[in-house]
């Protein structure tokens, strides 16, 4: 019996040593993530990048050391974060949102560190890639392109008599540029009164929201604008009390109280971003030839609490939105996705 126990213990020690040696021998890749701002959409992307890379780590027997920092919309902080990552010789950079990706692009021209961006609405228009199919340099990633026409259709599906539409956005955000131009053209063709309200920080956004309420607008449109997203929890009740529905370009807006978020599934976008990271680091894929990943923009996420507050019946809204999207999803107000 003693000999048998000794043999078992010896085998356990051997297997433990082998497992430890395997973990120590596993190739480790260091990834530097810079987030633009603390908001539900972007945080959800990073959470899903981490979760998917953890799965790949198990599948492939490799290790990912993930460094993560948030520049909170500060350009100088953003540059310093990226400089530090480059000095630390990370294997790959991840830029979450357009301004971060642009800074990474400019700062890696000489080092040629591969860059994967996430949630860039217009990669070609932002000058990040030559084309979606063939990016052309050391950068590629995932796009959360917004179908502006589709979300505007939802405004009139809910209220065919809407005559005064507010456009709420930050004019400095590249993600808002093209959608706002499109919105103005589409709404002008419909003979609708359009008024622009802008803000570059939470205080200005709150003042803009007050002005929208004071002007008695029928609805508000915001694209995938991170500045407005960061302020949504502070303004949604103003719109709800005034019975003004806020139509936005991401489900996180609805999570944070807006009437409707329309666009990509950011959890899936994060996982697809992680797959692109793995393709570059593990499979030798070249960013220059790795096509930008785009997604279907067919999901309408309705905040049922706000829906009731603005005077809509949810089942009526679900039926009205049916022809214009692939699905209608219910959500209630919270600070972050579970």
Backbone as numpy.savetxt, mean C-alpha at the origin, in Angstrom:
# Nx Ny Nz CAx CAy CAz Cx Cy Cz
18.93 -51.17 29.88 18.09 -49.96 29.88 18.95 -48.71 29.88
20.01 -48.74 30.73 20.89 -47.57 30.80 21.58 -47.34 29.47
21.98 -48.46 28.82 22.64 -48.33 27.52 21.69 -47.75 26.47
20.43 -48.20 26.53 19.43 -47.69 25.58 19.18 -46.21 25.78
19.05 -45.81 27.04 18.84 -44.39 27.34 20.03 -43.56 26.87
21.23 -44.09 27.10 22.44 -43.37 26.69 22.47 -43.20 25.17
22.02 -44.26 24.44 21.98 -44.19 22.99 20.99 -43.13 22.51
19.81 -43.13 23.14 18.78 -42.14 22.79 19.29 -40.72 23.01
19.91 -40.51 24.18 20.44 -39.17 24.49 21.53 -38.77 23.51
22.34 -39.73 23.13 23.41 -39.44 22.16 22.84 -39.03 20.81
21.78 -39.77 20.39 21.14 -39.43 19.12 20.50 -38.05 19.16
19.86 -37.73 20.30 19.25 -36.41 20.44 20.30 -35.32 20.32
21.44 -35.54 20.97 22.52 -34.54 20.92 23.04 -34.39 19.50
23.18 -35.53 18.79 23.68 -35.47 17.42 22.73 -34.69 16.53
21.41 -35.03 16.62 20.43 -34.34 15.79 20.36 -32.86 16.13
20.48 -32.52 17.41 20.46 -31.12 17.83 21.64 -30.37 17.25
22.81 -31.04 17.28 24.01 -30.40 16.74 23.91 -30.22 15.24
23.32 -31.23 14.57 23.13 -31.12 13.11 22.18 -29.98 12.78
21.07 -29.89 13.54 20.08 -28.82 13.31 20.70 -27.46 13.54
21.50 -27.36 14.62 22.15 -26.09 14.92 23.13 -25.72 13.83
23.89 -26.72 13.39 24.86 -26.46 12.32 24.16 -26.03 11.04
23.01 -26.69 10.75 22.26 -26.34 9.53 21.77 -24.91 9.60
21.26 -24.49 10.79 20.77 -23.12 10.94 21.89 -22.13 10.79
23.08 -22.50 11.35 24.22 -21.59 11.27 24.75 -21.50 9.85
24.65 -22.63 9.10 25.17 -22.66 7.74 24.22 -22.05 6.72
22.96 -21.83 7.11 21.98 -21.30 6.17 22.40 -19.92 5.68
22.26 -19.70 4.40 22.59 -18.41 3.81 21.65 -17.34 4.36
22.22 -16.20 4.76 21.41 -15.10 5.30 21.45 -13.92 4.35
20.27 -13.40 4.03 20.14 -12.23 3.16 19.59 -11.07 4.01
20.21 -9.93 3.89 19.78 -8.76 4.64 18.97 -7.82 3.75
17.78 -7.48 4.22 16.84 -6.65 3.45 16.54 -5.38 4.23
16.70 -4.23 3.60 16.41 -2.96 4.24 15.11 -2.38 3.73
14.12 -2.27 4.60 12.80 -1.72 4.23 12.68 -0.30 4.76
12.26 0.60 3.91 11.92 1.96 4.35 10.46 2.22 4.01
9.67 2.56 5.02 8.25 2.87 4.85 8.08 4.38 4.80
7.12 4.84 3.98 6.90 6.28 3.84 6.27 6.90 5.07
5.23 6.22 5.60 4.47 6.80 6.70 3.73 5.68 7.42
3.39 5.92 8.66 2.67 4.93 9.46 1.18 5.00 9.12
0.73 4.12 8.22 -0.70 4.03 7.95 -1.10 2.58 7.70
-2.38 2.31 7.78 -2.86 0.93 7.77 -2.49 0.18 6.50
-2.58 0.83 5.34 -2.27 0.16 4.07 -0.81 -0.25 4.01
0.08 0.71 4.25 1.51 0.45 4.10 2.01 -0.51 5.17
1.48 -0.38 6.38 1.86 -1.31 7.44 1.42 -2.73 7.10
0.25 -2.85 6.47 -0.25 -4.16 6.08 0.65 -4.80 5.03
1.16 -3.98 4.12 2.09 -4.49 3.10 3.32 -5.09 3.76
3.92 -4.32 4.68 5.16 -4.79 5.33 4.90 -6.03 6.16
3.79 -6.06 6.86 3.45 -7.25 7.66 3.39 -8.49 6.78
2.79 -8.36 5.60 2.67 -9.50 4.71 3.97 -9.84 3.99
4.83 -8.86 3.76 6.17 -9.15 3.26 6.91 -10.03 4.27
6.84 -9.63 5.54 7.52 -10.39 6.59 6.97 -11.82 6.68
5.66 -11.95 6.66 5.05 -13.27 6.81 5.40 -14.18 5.64
5.37 -13.64 4.43 5.68 -14.45 3.25 7.16 -14.83 3.23
8.05 -13.91 3.60 9.47 -14.23 3.63 9.78 -15.29 4.69
9.02 -15.26 5.78 9.19 -16.30 6.80 8.82 -17.67 6.23
7.77 -17.72 5.42 7.38 -18.98 4.77 8.46 -19.45 3.80
8.98 -18.51 3.01 10.03 -18.84 2.03 11.29 -19.31 2.75
11.58 -18.71 3.88 12.74 -19.11 4.69 12.64 -20.57 5.08
11.44 -20.98 5.50 11.23 -22.38 5.87 11.32 -23.29 4.65
10.74 -22.84 3.55 10.70 -23.66 2.33 12.09 -23.87 1.74
12.90 -22.82 1.74 14.18 -22.84 1.02 15.39 -23.07 1.91
15.20 -23.05 3.22 16.33 -23.25 4.11 17.30 -22.09 4.12
16.78 -20.87 3.98 17.60 -19.66 4.03 17.09 -18.77 5.15
17.86 -17.74 5.44 17.46 -16.79 6.47 17.35 -15.39 5.88
16.35 -14.64 6.32 16.21 -13.24 5.93 16.31 -12.37 7.17
17.30 -11.49 7.18 17.39 -10.49 8.23 16.72 -9.22 7.71
15.61 -8.86 8.32 14.81 -7.74 7.82 15.00 -6.52 8.72
15.52 -5.46 8.13 15.67 -4.19 8.82 14.54 -3.28 8.35
13.87 -2.62 9.26 12.71 -1.80 8.89 12.74 -0.46 9.61
12.56 0.61 8.84 12.45 1.95 9.42 11.39 2.74 8.68
10.87 3.76 9.35 9.81 4.61 8.81 10.30 6.05 8.79
10.23 6.68 7.63 10.72 8.07 7.53 9.65 9.10 7.87
8.38 8.67 8.03 7.28 9.56 8.41 7.22 10.83 7.57
7.31 10.63 6.25 7.14 11.71 5.26 8.27 12.73 5.26
9.34 12.46 6.00 10.46 13.39 6.10 11.54 12.99 5.09
11.79 13.85 4.09 12.73 13.52 3.02 14.16 13.35 3.53
14.56 14.19 4.48 15.94 14.09 4.98 16.13 12.81 5.80
15.12 12.45 6.58 15.18 11.19 7.33 15.21 10.01 6.37
14.38 10.09 5.33 14.34 9.03 4.32 15.73 8.82 3.70
16.39 9.89 3.35 17.71 9.78 2.74 18.72 9.18 3.71
18.64 9.57 4.97 19.57 9.05 5.97 19.37 7.55 6.19
18.11 7.13 6.23 17.81 5.69 6.40 18.43 4.89 5.26
18.25 5.37 4.04 18.76 4.64 2.87 20.28 4.66 2.85
20.88 5.79 3.20 22.34 5.87 3.29 22.89 4.84 4.27
22.21 4.70 5.40 22.65 3.72 6.40 22.53 2.30 5.88
21.45 2.01 5.17 21.29 0.68 4.60 22.40 0.37 3.60
22.70 1.35 2.76 23.76 1.16 1.75 25.11 0.96 2.44
25.38 1.74 3.48 26.64 1.60 4.23 26.73 0.23 4.90
25.57 -0.31 5.30 25.54 -1.63 5.94 25.61 -2.77 4.92
25.64 -2.39 3.65 25.75 -3.36 2.55 24.64 -4.40 2.57
23.40 -3.89 2.68 22.26 -4.81 2.61 22.22 -5.45 1.23
21.58 -6.60 1.14 21.51 -7.31 -0.13 20.43 -6.76 -1.06
19.41 -6.14 -0.47 18.29 -5.63 -1.28 17.55 -4.57 -0.49
17.04 -3.57 -1.20 16.26 -2.49 -0.58 14.80 -2.62 -0.99
13.91 -2.33 -0.06 12.47 -2.31 -0.34 11.95 -0.91 -0.03
11.38 -0.25 -1.04 10.82 1.09 -0.87 9.31 1.04 -0.91
8.68 1.37 0.21 7.22 1.31 0.29 6.65 2.69 0.00
6.00 2.83 -1.15 5.39 4.05 -1.70 6.37 4.80 -2.59
5.81 5.61 -3.48 6.57 6.24 -4.56 7.76 7.09 -4.11
7.60 8.02 -3.16 8.74 8.86 -2.80 9.94 8.07 -2.29
9.68 7.01 -1.53 10.78 6.18 -1.02 11.47 5.46 -2.18
10.68 4.91 -3.08 11.25 4.20 -4.23 12.10 5.15 -5.09
11.64 6.37 -5.29 12.40 7.33 -6.08 13.72 7.68 -5.43
13.72 7.85 -4.11 14.96 8.15 -3.40 15.92 6.98 -3.48
15.41 5.77 -3.32 16.26 4.58 -3.43 16.85 4.47 -4.83
16.03 4.75 -5.83 16.50 4.67 -7.21 17.68 5.62 -7.42
17.55 6.84 -6.97 18.61 7.83 -7.16 19.87 7.52 -6.39
19.72 6.85 -5.25 20.88 6.61 -4.38 21.57 5.28 -4.65
21.02 4.46 -5.54 21.63 3.15 -5.82 22.16 3.04 -7.25
22.22 4.16 -7.94 22.70 4.12 -9.33 24.13 3.61 -9.42
24.97 3.97 -8.45 26.37 3.53 -8.48 26.56 2.18 -7.80
25.88 1.98 -6.67 26.06 0.73 -5.93 25.36 -0.44 -6.62
24.32 -0.13 -7.39 23.56 -1.15 -8.12 22.90 -2.18 -7.20
22.61 -1.79 -5.96 21.85 -2.67 -5.07 20.45 -2.84 -5.65
19.95 -4.07 -5.74 18.59 -4.24 -6.27 17.55 -3.59 -5.36
16.56 -2.96 -5.99 15.48 -2.29 -5.28 14.15 -2.88 -5.71
13.33 -3.22 -4.74 11.96 -3.66 -5.02 11.01 -2.67 -4.36
10.17 -2.02 -5.16 9.21 -1.08 -4.59 7.87 -1.78 -4.35
7.08 -1.18 -3.47 5.74 -1.70 -3.17 4.76 -0.53 -3.15
3.59 -0.74 -3.74 2.52 0.27 -3.72 2.92 1.56 -4.41
3.46 1.45 -5.61 3.72 2.61 -6.47 2.61 2.67 -7.51
1.84 3.73 -7.50 0.65 3.79 -8.36 0.97 3.90 -9.85
2.02 4.65 -10.18 2.36 4.88 -11.58 3.87 4.79 -11.75
4.42 3.58 -11.81 5.87 3.41 -11.88 6.51 4.07 -13.10
5.81 4.05 -14.23 6.35 4.66 -15.45 6.30 6.18 -15.32
5.16 6.72 -14.94 5.01 8.16 -14.79 5.92 8.74 -13.74
6.25 7.95 -12.71 7.15 8.42 -11.65 8.61 8.32 -12.06
8.87 7.78 -13.25 10.23 7.69 -13.75 11.04 6.56 -13.13
10.36 5.60 -12.54 11.07 4.50 -11.88 11.47 3.41 -12.86
10.62 3.14 -13.84 10.88 2.07 -14.81 10.61 2.57 -16.22
11.24 1.91 -17.18 11.01 2.27 -18.58 9.65 1.77 -19.05
9.28 0.60 -18.58 7.96 0.05 -18.88 7.62 -0.96 -17.80
6.35 -1.31 -17.68 5.95 -2.30 -16.68 6.51 -3.68 -17.03
6.60 -3.99 -18.30 7.06 -5.30 -18.74 8.57 -5.44 -18.61
9.32 -4.36 -18.88 10.78 -4.40 -18.83 11.28 -3.15 -18.11
11.43 -3.22 -16.79 11.80 -2.03 -16.00 13.10 -1.37 -16.45
14.11 -2.15 -16.82 15.28 -1.57 -17.47 16.47 -1.23 -16.60
16.36 -1.29 -15.28 17.51 -0.96 -14.43 17.53 -1.89 -13.22
17.96 -1.36 -12.07 18.09 -2.20 -10.87 16.85 -2.17 -10.00
15.70 -1.77 -10.58 14.50 -1.57 -9.77 13.26 -2.16 -10.44
12.43 -2.80 -9.65 11.13 -3.31 -10.08 10.25 -3.42 -8.84
9.03 -3.93 -8.98 8.20 -4.04 -7.79 6.73 -4.24 -8.10
5.89 -3.80 -7.18 4.45 -3.99 -7.29 3.74 -2.64 -7.36
2.69 -2.59 -8.16 1.95 -1.33 -8.37 0.52 -1.46 -7.85
0.05 -0.40 -7.20 -1.34 -0.35 -6.75 -2.13 0.65 -7.60
-1.90 0.57 -8.91 -2.61 1.44 -9.86 -4.10 1.49 -9.55
-4.65 2.70 -9.57 -6.06 2.90 -9.25 -6.87 3.17 -10.52
-7.95 2.42 -10.70 -8.88 2.65 -11.80 -9.84 3.77 -11.39
-9.45 5.00 -11.70 -10.20 6.17 -11.25 -11.63 6.18 -11.79
-11.79 5.83 -13.05 -13.13 5.81 -13.64 -14.07 4.89 -12.88
-13.53 3.74 -12.44 -14.36 2.77 -11.74 -14.86 3.31 -10.40
-13.99 3.98 -9.67 -14.42 4.50 -8.37 -15.39 5.67 -8.53
-15.21 6.46 -9.58 -16.16 7.55 -9.83 -17.53 7.00 -10.20
-17.55 5.86 -10.91 -18.83 5.21 -11.23 -19.60 4.87 -9.96
-18.88 4.49 -8.91 -19.52 4.12 -7.66 -20.21 5.31 -6.99
-19.62 6.49 -7.15 -20.24 7.69 -6.57 -21.65 7.87 -7.12
-21.78 7.72 -8.44 -23.08 7.96 -9.07 -23.99 6.75 -8.99
-23.40 5.58 -8.76 -24.24 4.40 -8.51 -24.96 4.57 -7.17
-24.29 5.16 -6.20 -24.89 5.38 -4.88 -25.82 6.59 -4.88
-25.43 7.62 -5.64 -26.21 8.86 -5.66 -26.21 9.44 -7.07
-27.17 9.04 -7.92 -27.22 9.54 -9.30 -27.38 11.05 -9.38
-27.85 11.68 -8.31 -28.10 13.13 -8.33 -26.93 13.94 -7.78
-25.78 13.32 -7.55 -24.62 14.05 -7.02 -24.20 15.13 -8.01
-24.06 16.36 -7.52 -23.73 17.50 -8.38 -22.47 18.24 -7.97
-22.04 18.02 -6.73 -20.86 18.75 -6.22 -19.88 17.73 -5.62
-18.75 17.54 -6.31 -17.79 16.53 -5.89 -16.50 17.22 -5.44
-16.04 16.86 -4.25 -14.78 17.39 -3.73 -13.65 16.42 -4.04
-12.50 16.97 -4.40 -11.29 16.17 -4.60 -10.33 16.52 -3.47
-10.06 15.57 -2.60 -9.21 15.80 -1.42 -7.92 15.02 -1.59
-6.78 15.73 -1.60 -5.50 15.06 -1.85 -4.33 15.96 -1.48
-3.14 15.39 -1.51 -1.89 16.14 -1.32 -1.26 16.34 -2.70
-1.15 17.58 -3.18 -0.62 17.80 -4.54 0.84 17.39 -4.71
1.53 17.13 -3.62 2.94 16.73 -3.70 3.11 15.22 -3.87
2.02 14.47 -3.74 2.11 13.01 -3.86 1.92 12.56 -5.30
2.92 11.86 -5.83 2.83 11.36 -7.20 1.67 10.41 -7.39
1.32 9.68 -6.33 0.21 8.73 -6.43 -1.11 9.41 -6.74
-1.21 10.69 -6.44 -2.47 11.42 -6.64 -2.53 12.16 -7.97
-1.39 12.39 -8.59 -1.34 13.26 -9.77 -2.26 12.79 -10.89
-2.00 11.59 -11.41 -2.79 11.10 -12.54 -4.26 10.89 -12.20
-4.60 10.28 -11.05 -6.02 10.10 -10.72 -6.80 11.40 -10.60
-6.17 12.44 -10.07 -6.87 13.72 -9.93 -7.12 14.34 -11.30
-6.14 14.25 -12.19 -6.32 14.76 -13.56 -7.47 14.03 -14.23
-7.48 12.70 -14.10 -8.55 11.89 -14.69 -9.90 12.24 -14.09
-9.95 12.39 -12.77 -11.22 12.70 -12.10 -11.79 14.01 -12.59
-10.95 15.01 -12.73 -11.43 16.32 -13.19 -12.00 16.23 -14.61
-11.33 15.46 -15.46 -11.81 15.30 -16.84 -13.14 14.57 -16.89
-13.23 13.48 -16.15 -14.45 12.67 -16.15 -15.62 13.44 -15.57
-15.40 14.11 -14.45 -16.49 14.83 -13.79 -16.92 16.06 -14.60
-15.95 16.71 -15.26 -16.30 17.86 -16.11 -17.20 17.41 -17.26
-16.89 16.23 -17.82 -17.70 15.70 -18.92 -19.12 15.39 -18.47
-19.29 15.10 -17.19 -20.61 14.81 -16.64 -21.36 16.10 -16.25
-20.70 17.22 -16.36 -21.32 18.48 -15.99 -21.43 18.69 -14.49
-20.54 18.01 -13.74 -20.58 18.08 -12.29 -19.64 19.19 -11.80
-20.06 19.88 -10.74 -19.20 20.89 -10.13 -18.08 20.19 -9.36
-16.85 20.57 -9.64 -15.69 19.96 -8.99 -14.90 21.03 -8.26
-14.51 20.72 -7.03 -13.69 21.64 -6.26 -12.57 20.86 -5.59
-11.34 21.43 -5.68 -10.18 20.76 -5.12 -9.87 21.29 -3.72
-9.55 20.36 -2.83 -9.15 20.68 -1.46 -7.86 19.91 -1.18
-6.85 20.60 -0.70 -5.55 19.95 -0.55 -4.99 20.13 0.86
-4.07 19.23 1.20 -3.37 19.31 2.48 -2.09 18.51 2.39
-1.02 19.05 2.97 0.27 18.36 2.93 0.67 17.79 4.28
-0.18 18.02 5.30 0.06 17.46 6.63 -1.29 17.30 7.32
-1.35 16.58 8.44 -2.64 16.32 9.09 -3.45 17.57 9.43
-2.79 18.63 9.88 -3.51 19.85 10.23 -4.19 20.47 9.01
-3.46 20.50 7.89 -4.03 21.06 6.66 -5.16 20.18 6.13
-5.02 18.88 6.28 -6.07 17.96 5.84 -7.35 18.18 6.65
-7.22 18.39 7.95 -8.39 18.64 8.79 -9.07 19.94 8.41
-8.28 20.96 8.08 -8.87 22.23 7.63 -9.59 22.04 6.29
-9.00 21.25 5.42 -9.63 20.97 4.13 -10.95 20.23 4.32
-10.97 19.29 5.26 -12.20 18.55 5.54 -13.28 19.49 6.07
-12.91 20.42 6.93 -13.87 21.41 7.44 -14.45 22.24 6.30
-13.59 22.60 5.34 -14.04 23.40 4.19 -15.01 22.61 3.31
-14.75 21.34 3.14 -15.64 20.48 2.35 -17.02 20.43 2.98
-17.05 20.28 4.29 -18.33 20.24 5.01 -19.04 21.58 4.89
-18.29 22.66 5.07 -18.89 24.00 4.99 -19.45 24.29 3.61
-18.82 23.75 2.57 -19.27 23.99 1.19 -20.41 23.07 0.79
-20.76 22.13 1.65 -21.91 21.25 1.36 -21.71 20.36 0.15
-20.52 19.78 -0.01 -20.26 18.91 -1.16 -21.06 17.60 -1.02
-21.38 17.00 -2.14 -22.19 15.78 -2.14 -21.35 14.52 -1.88
-20.10 14.56 -2.26 -19.21 13.41 -2.07 -17.77 13.88 -2.16
-16.87 13.04 -1.66 -15.44 13.35 -1.68 -14.71 12.19 -2.34
-13.77 12.52 -3.22 -12.91 11.50 -3.83 -11.47 11.74 -3.43
-10.80 10.68 -2.97 -9.37 10.70 -2.66 -8.72 9.47 -3.28
-7.63 9.65 -4.05 -6.94 8.48 -4.60 -6.12 7.75 -3.53
-5.10 6.99 -3.94 -4.25 6.29 -2.98 -3.22 7.26 -2.41
-3.72 8.24 -1.69 -2.90 9.33 -1.17 -2.54 9.04 0.29
-1.24 8.86 0.56 -0.81 8.47 1.89 -0.97 9.58 2.93
-0.91 10.83 2.51 -1.10 11.93 3.45 -2.53 11.95 3.98
-3.49 11.79 3.08 -4.89 11.76 3.50 -5.17 10.49 4.31
-4.56 9.37 3.86 -4.74 8.11 4.58 -4.30 8.26 6.03
-3.16 8.93 6.26 -2.63 9.08 7.61 -3.54 9.93 8.49
-4.39 10.74 7.86 -5.27 11.64 8.61 -6.71 11.15 8.67
-7.01 10.03 8.02 -8.41 9.60 7.88 -9.11 9.43 9.22
-8.45 8.86 10.20 -9.07 8.66 11.51 -9.47 9.97 12.16
-8.84 11.06 11.73 -9.14 12.38 12.32 -10.24 13.12 11.58
-10.60 12.65 10.37 -11.57 13.41 9.57 -12.84 12.65 9.24
-12.85 11.34 9.38 -13.99 10.58 8.87 -15.30 10.95 9.58
-15.21 11.27 10.87 -16.44 11.61 11.60 -17.02 12.94 11.13
-16.17 13.86 10.70 -16.65 15.13 10.15 -17.55 14.87 8.93
-17.06 14.01 8.03 -17.83 13.69 6.83 -19.09 12.89 7.17
-18.97 11.94 8.08 -20.12 11.11 8.45 -21.24 11.96 9.05
-20.88 12.88 9.94 -21.88 13.74 10.58 -22.55 14.67 9.57
-21.79 15.07 8.55 -22.34 15.94 7.51 -23.02 15.15 6.40
-23.02 13.81 6.54 -23.62 12.90 5.55 -22.99 13.07 4.17
-21.67 13.18 4.17 -20.89 13.28 2.93 -20.05 12.01 2.79
-20.36 11.13 1.86 -19.57 9.91 1.70 -18.18 10.18 1.12
-17.18 9.53 1.68 -15.80 9.69 1.23 -15.40 8.43 0.47
-15.10 8.59 -0.82 -14.72 7.49 -1.70 -13.20 7.53 -1.89
-12.52 6.41 -1.58 -11.07 6.43 -1.54 -10.44 5.24 -2.28
-9.14 5.36 -2.53 -8.45 4.40 -3.37 -7.79 3.23 -2.67
-8.22 2.88 -1.46 -7.65 1.72 -0.78 -8.59 1.29 0.34
-8.61 -0.01 0.64 -9.51 -0.51 1.68 -9.15 0.01 3.06
-7.90 0.43 3.25 -7.47 0.94 4.56 -8.19 2.23 4.92
-8.59 3.02 3.92 -9.37 4.23 4.21 -10.69 3.83 4.87
-11.34 2.81 4.31 -12.61 2.35 4.88 -12.39 1.78 6.28
-11.29 1.08 6.47 -10.95 0.58 7.79 -10.86 1.73 8.80
-10.31 2.84 8.36 -10.12 4.01 9.23 -11.30 4.97 9.20
-12.46 4.52 8.68 -13.68 5.29 8.83 -14.31 5.85 7.58
-13.59 5.89 6.46 -14.18 6.41 5.22 -15.32 5.50 4.78
-16.27 6.07 4.04 -17.41 5.28 3.56 -16.95 4.12 2.70
-16.01 4.38 1.76 -15.64 3.35 0.81 -14.16 3.40 0.45
-13.56 2.21 0.38 -12.22 2.05 -0.17 -12.31 1.12 -1.36
-11.69 1.50 -2.46 -11.79 0.70 -3.69 -10.39 0.50 -4.25
-10.01 -0.74 -4.48 -8.68 -0.95 -5.04 -8.11 -2.30 -4.72
-6.79 -2.37 -4.69 -6.10 -3.64 -4.58 -6.16 -4.19 -3.17
-5.90 -5.48 -3.08 -5.76 -6.17 -1.80 -4.31 -6.00 -1.35
-4.08 -5.14 -0.37 -2.72 -4.82 0.04 -2.02 -5.98 0.74
-2.80 -6.88 1.34 -2.19 -8.07 1.92 -1.56 -8.93 0.82
-2.30 -9.13 -0.26 -1.78 -9.90 -1.39 -0.62 -9.16 -2.06
-0.72 -7.83 -2.16 0.37 -7.05 -2.75 1.66 -7.26 -1.96
1.56 -7.31 -0.63 2.73 -7.54 0.20 3.35 -8.91 -0.05
2.51 -9.92 -0.18 3.01 -11.28 -0.43 3.67 -11.37 -1.81
3.07 -10.74 -2.79 3.65 -10.75 -4.13 4.98 -10.00 -4.15
5.07 -8.93 -3.36 6.33 -8.20 -3.25 7.41 -9.10 -2.67
7.06 -9.88 -1.65 8.01 -10.81 -1.05 8.47 -11.87 -2.06
7.55 -12.33 -2.90 7.92 -13.31 -3.92 8.91 -12.71 -4.92
8.77 -11.43 -5.23 9.71 -10.77 -6.13 11.08 -10.63 -5.46
11.08 -10.32 -4.17 12.33 -10.24 -3.41 13.06 -11.59 -3.48
12.32 -12.66 -3.25 12.91 -14.00 -3.27 13.41 -14.36 -4.67
12.67 -13.97 -5.69 13.09 -14.27 -7.06 14.44 -13.64 -7.36
14.65 -12.42 -6.87 15.91 -11.71 -7.11 17.04 -12.31 -6.28
16.81 -12.51 -4.98 17.88 -12.96 -4.09 18.20 -14.45 -4.22
17.18 -15.26 -4.42 17.38 -16.71 -4.42 17.50 -17.30 -5.82
16.77 -16.74 -6.77 16.73 -17.33 -8.11 17.55 -16.57 -9.13
18.15 -15.45 -8.72 18.99 -14.70 -9.64 18.24 -13.87 -10.66
16.95 -13.61 -10.43 16.18 -12.77 -11.36 16.76 -11.36 -11.39
16.77 -10.75 -12.55 17.29 -9.39 -12.72 16.13 -8.40 -12.66
16.22 -7.39 -11.78 15.14 -6.38 -11.72 14.86 -5.75 -13.08
15.89 -5.59 -13.90 15.74 -4.94 -15.20 14.76 -5.67 -16.11
14.65 -6.98 -15.91 13.78 -7.78 -16.79 12.62 -8.44 -16.04
12.53 -8.18 -14.72 11.44 -8.74 -13.92 10.26 -7.78 -13.95
9.19 -8.16 -14.64 8.07 -7.26 -14.89 7.44 -6.77 -13.59
7.00 -5.52 -13.59 6.25 -4.95 -12.47 4.94 -5.71 -12.31
4.60 -6.04 -11.08 3.38 -6.79 -10.81 2.22 -5.82 -10.59
1.14 -6.01 -11.34 -0.06 -5.20 -11.17 -1.20 -6.10 -10.72
-2.29 -5.47 -10.24 -3.37 -6.23 -9.62 -4.73 -5.75 -10.11
-5.71 -6.62 -9.95 -7.09 -6.27 -10.27 -7.61 -5.25 -9.26
-8.30 -4.22 -9.74 -8.85 -3.19 -8.86 -10.36 -3.35 -8.74
-10.81 -4.54 -8.39 -12.25 -4.77 -8.44 -12.98 -4.90 -7.13
-12.33 -4.65 -5.99 -12.98 -4.86 -4.71 -13.41 -3.54 -4.08
-14.69 -3.44 -3.74 -15.21 -2.27 -3.03 -15.39 -2.64 -1.57
-14.71 -1.93 -0.68 -14.81 -2.18 0.76 -15.64 -1.07 1.39
-16.77 -1.43 1.96 -17.70 -0.46 2.53 -17.66 -0.53 4.06
-17.48 0.63 4.68 -17.56 0.71 6.14 -19.03 0.78 6.51
-19.55 -0.30 7.10 -20.99 -0.37 7.36 -21.45 0.64 8.41
-20.60 0.98 9.35 -20.95 2.00 10.35 -21.11 3.36 9.70
-20.15 3.72 8.83 -20.21 5.00 8.14 -21.32 5.01 7.11
-21.54 3.86 6.48 -22.63 3.74 5.50 -23.95 4.16 6.14
-24.21 3.65 7.32 -25.44 4.00 8.04 -25.44 5.47 8.45
-24.28 5.96 8.89 -24.19 7.34 9.36 -24.48 8.36 8.26
-24.04 8.06 7.03 -24.28 9.01 5.94 -25.67 8.86 5.33
-26.44 7.85 5.79 -27.82 7.74 5.36 -28.08 6.70 4.28
-27.09 5.82 4.02 -27.28 4.77 3.03 -27.69 3.46 3.70
-28.46 2.66 2.98 -28.76 1.30 3.41 -27.74 0.37 2.77
-27.06 -0.43 3.56 -25.95 -1.23 3.04 -26.39 -2.19 1.94
-27.51 -2.87 2.12 -27.94 -3.83 1.10 -28.27 -3.14 -0.21
-28.82 -1.93 -0.13 -29.09 -1.15 -1.34 -27.78 -0.77 -2.03
-26.79 -0.38 -1.22 -25.48 -0.02 -1.75 -24.81 -1.23 -2.39
-24.89 -2.36 -1.71 -24.29 -3.59 -2.27 -24.85 -3.89 -3.65
-26.17 -3.76 -3.79 -26.82 -4.04 -5.07 -26.42 -3.00 -6.12
-26.35 -1.73 -5.71 -26.00 -0.67 -6.65 -24.56 -0.80 -7.15
-23.65 -1.24 -6.26 -22.25 -1.36 -6.63 -21.95 -2.63 -7.42
-22.85 -3.60 -7.36 -22.63 -4.91 -7.97 -22.11 -4.88 -9.39
-22.70 -4.11 -10.30 -22.25 -4.12 -11.69 -20.88 -3.48 -11.91
-20.36 -2.77 -10.91 -19.14 -1.99 -11.11 -17.90 -2.57 -10.42
-18.03 -3.70 -9.75 -16.88 -4.29 -9.08 -17.05 -5.80 -8.95
-15.97 -6.49 -8.68 -16.04 -7.95 -8.59 -16.65 -8.41 -7.28
-16.49 -7.60 -6.22 -17.10 -7.96 -4.95 -17.22 -6.73 -4.06
-18.17 -6.81 -3.13 -18.37 -5.76 -2.13 -18.09 -6.39 -0.77
-17.15 -5.78 -0.04 -16.71 -6.32 1.24 -17.14 -5.37 2.36
-17.58 -5.94 3.47 -17.96 -5.14 4.65 -16.76 -4.98 5.59
-16.70 -3.81 6.24 -15.65 -3.58 7.23 -16.19 -2.61 8.27
-15.59 -2.62 9.44 -15.94 -1.67 10.49 -14.69 -0.91 10.92
-14.89 0.23 11.53 -13.78 1.13 11.84 -12.81 0.55 12.85
-11.54 0.61 12.51 -10.47 0.19 13.41 -9.19 0.94 12.99
-8.21 0.91 13.86 -6.98 1.64 13.57 -6.08 0.86 12.61
-6.07 -0.46 12.73 -5.20 -1.28 11.91 -5.87 -2.60 11.60
-5.42 -3.24 10.51 -5.92 -4.56 10.15 -5.44 -5.57 11.18
-6.28 -6.57 11.47 -5.88 -7.63 12.41 -4.87 -8.56 11.77
